[in-house]
Every structure is written in C-alpha cells, then in structure tokens.
Amino acid sequence: MPPPYAREQDSPFRTEPNARDSARQFVLPLVVRIERDAPPARTDALETAARAVLVMLSDERSHGDGPWAGAVRDWQDARIRKVVRRARGAEWRRAEALDGITVTGGSAQVRVFPPVPLDGWPKDLARLQVSGTDLDDPEPPPAAGTGVPVLWLNPELAMSAGKAMAQAGHGAQLAWWELSDARRADWRAAGFPLAVRTAPTARWTELTASGLPLVRDAGFTEIAPGSATVVSEHPALRRG
C-alpha cells in the first residue's frame, strides 16, 4: 500500500487547498555548484538533483529515530517544496560545511540538505541566489538507456535550470513513493540510475494519460499553478 502522502486525494502536489496547507511549511534545500569557468551541463544537473532527492529520502538518517527523520516527516506532511540555489567558490565551501549530502554526476555537483522551515533557512544557504539559475547542454543528450527510469519534462513549458531541477526532484520523489520496498532497495543498490529528458510533444500527451506519476506544480514561481511538469516513467510502474 502506498504511504498516505502518496494518495491522489491528499497529494502534496495538488493545487487545491487541503489539510496540508494548515501544517507548518518546510522546504528541501538543494544547492548546485556553478563555478564561473566550469558550469555543469544542464541535463546532468537535472539528473544529479533528482538523484540527490532520492539519496536524501533513502538515507538512514531520514528514517526512524535518525537525526533528519523529524524534519523529513514534517516536510512530507505539508506541501512538498524544493528550492534550488547556486553557489561557487567560498559559497560552495560554506554549504559543504553544513549537514547534508553531496551527490556528484558527470559534470554536476548538488548538495542536498535536511528540510528546513520555510522561514528558517540557515544563513549560509539563505544568502545564496535562487533566481535566474540557467545552464546549457553542450550537445543534445542521448536517448535514455533501455530499462532506465526516465523523468519526462513537459515540452510546452520553458523553465530555468533551477526550476527544472526542482521539478525533476519532485518526479523522482513520486516514483520513489509508488515503488515497493524491494524495488526501492534495488534502485538504491544500483546507484539510482535515471535520465531526465524532454518528452516529444505527441509522447507527452500519451504519458500524461498513462497513469504514471505526474507532477503538477503549485505555481509559486515561473509557471502557472496546476501546470503538469514531469511524468515519472520507472519500469516497475508501467501498467500492463
């Protein structure tokens, strides 16, 4: 049975007001390292951010009596918010000194931190810039490998890299919630392989009607409330 927060009628990604709005609001901070002379590729940053969310969710410190467990529970009981900020040089070193986990991709580094109150960011994270984070792919990303979970982005939405990283993280989280414990363990043991790709327009229509996990954004930044942003296509969740 899926956890209560994964049920459609109480989804933390629904835009209609519900009981989650009365809970204290938390946010999952992610910081992407963007050095001036060596920025990461966009797709790699998106994939690394999604993987970082999964690493946080699966970490032993996020469960039971772990030191992060209370914050993770409070975060999941309210709206699921993620905010991506960027850092370089001394900013990145200060971020690395805070409690969290750094996940490294091909060219990207993303550090994820335990959830914090919406109005209670650590000062070394609060001072980092959040808006305007954008990146490019030097070459078009290749097709996702066979059997690799894919987080499909809506081809009709223009999002900054920071926004898209947060949305990819939402998609990874929805897939994680819907998997069985055994499938979660397998995914974690494999190192959370995944791909983030923009769906072809015709395929997007098919994906949104497939019954696979679908993220609808709350509309706090950049895009309209209720916009469908990501479909999570994990092989274990395919119908039929």
N, C-alpha and C positions, 0 to 999 in steps of 0.2 A: 504493500500500500504506500502511495507517495506521502511525504510529510505534509502536515496541514497547510504549510505555507505554499505548497505547490498546487493546491486545488484551484481550479479555474475561478470559482466564485470568490475566492479570497486572494487572488493573485496579487503580489506586490507590484506588478507591472500594469494592473488595470488603472485606467484614469478616473473612473467614477469614485466619488468619496466612499470610504468604508472604514471599518474599525481600525485599520492600520494608521489612519491619519490622526487618531487620538493618542497613539503611543508616542513616546519621545523619539525623535528622528535621529538616526545615525547615518554615517556615510563611510564607505570603504575608500580610503585614500590610496591612489596609485601615483607613483612618480616615475616618469620616463626620463632617462638620461639623454640629453641632446647637447652634445658638445658642438661648439661653433664650427669646427673644422671636420667633424666626423658624425653627422647626424645619421640615425638609423634609417633603413628603408621603411616605408610606410607599412607594407603588408607584414613585415617581420615585427614591427612594433605592435600592430594589432594582434597578431598571434601570440606574442610574448605577454601582452596584457591579459589576454584570455587565459593563457596558461597560468599566469600569476594568481588569478582569481581561484582557479582550481587548486593550486598549491595551498592557498590560504584555507579554503574550505576543507581540504583533506588533512591538514596538519593536525597532529595530535594535540597541540596547544589550543586548538579551536573546539575541542570536544571535552565532554565530561567535566572534570574539575580543572581543566587546563587554564593557564593564565589568560588566554584570549576568549575562552568559551562564553563568559557572560556577555562580553561586548558583541560577539558574533550572534548570540541568541537575541539580544536586544535589537540588533540591526535587522535580523531576519523577521522579527515580529512587527516591524514598521515597514515603511516603503523601502524598497531596495535601491539605494543610491550609491553611485560610484562617481568619484571625481578624479580626473587625471590632471596632474600638474607636471611641469617640466623643470629640470634642473641641470646645471653643468658646474664643473669645477668645484669650488668650495661648497656651493649649494648642495651638490650631489654628495659630497663627503659628509656634510652635516646630516643629510637624510639617511645615509647609510649607518650613522651612529645611533639612530632611533630603532626601537624594537620593530622588526619586520623581516621580510624575506626578499632577497634579490633574485629575480629569475632572468636568465640570460638566453637570448635567442641567437640568431646568426649574427646580426649587427646591433641588436637592441638589448638594452638592459632596462628592466622595470622592477621597481621595488614596491611591494605591497605591504600595507600596514594593517594592524587590527582596526576594526571600525572605531570611529570616534563620534561623539555627539556633533550634530550639525553646527552647533555654535561653540564647539570646544576643540578646535584643531590645535595640535602642537605648534608653537610659534615658528619652528624651523620649517614646517610644512605650509603653514598659513601664509607665509611671506612669498611662497613660490607662485609664479604666474600660471594661470589656468586657461585664459582665453587665447585664441589665435595659434594654438599648437597645431602645426601642419607639417607634413612630411611628403616626400615623393618616393615612388619606386623607380630606380634607375632603369629597370626593364620590366615589362609586364610579368606578373607572377605566373609560373607554370600551372598546368592543371593539377588539382589535388590528386594525391596518390590513391590507388584503389583501397577501399576499406578505411580510409582516414576520415574521422569526423570533420564535417565542414560547417562552418558558420557562414551562412549566406547573407550578404548585405543587400538591402533594397536598392535596386539600380536607379530608382527615381529620386533618391534623396541625396543631397550634397551635404556632407558632414566634414568638419575638420578632423584631423587625425586624432586629436584628443577625444572628441565626441565619439568617433567610431571605435576607439579603443574601449571606452566605457560600454558601448553597445555590444561589442564582441564579448566583453566580460559578462554582460547580462545573459547573452546567448549561451555561453559556456556554463553559467550557473543554472539555467533552466534545464539544460541537458543533464547536468550532474544530479539535480533533484529527481529527475524522472528515471534514472538508472537504478537497477538493483544494487545491493551491496556488493555482490560478486562482480558485476560489470564495472562498478566504481573501482574496485580493487585492481581489476585487470588494467583499466585505463591508467590508474596511478602507477602501477608497476611498469607500464610501458613508457612512462615519462610524459603522459598527457599529449600524445600526438594529436594535432589538429591543423586545419587550414582555415583561413578567412579569405573568402572570395566574394566578389560582386556577382550576383546572380544575373544571367541573361534575362531580359525582360519577360519572355514567354515562360521561362522556367520559374520566375518569381511568382507568377500567378498560380502555377501548379504547386509550388512549395507552400504558399500561404493557405491552400485548401487541403493540404496533405495530412493534417492532424499532428504534425511535428511541432515541437515547442516554438512559440512565436513571441517575440518581444514587441510590446507596444510602449513607446516612450511616454513618459509623463509630461513632456513638453516644457521642462524647466529652462532649457537652453536650446537654441539653434533651430529646432524643428517643432511642428505643431503637435499639441497633445493628442495622444492616440495613434500617432504615426507608427506603422509597422516597420521595424528597423532590421530585425535579424530573424532568420529561421535556423534552428539548430538541427542539422541532419547527422545524427550519430547512427552508425549502422545498427546498433542494438535497439534503436527506437523506430526503425522503419516499419510501417504497417504492411502486413501481408508478405 
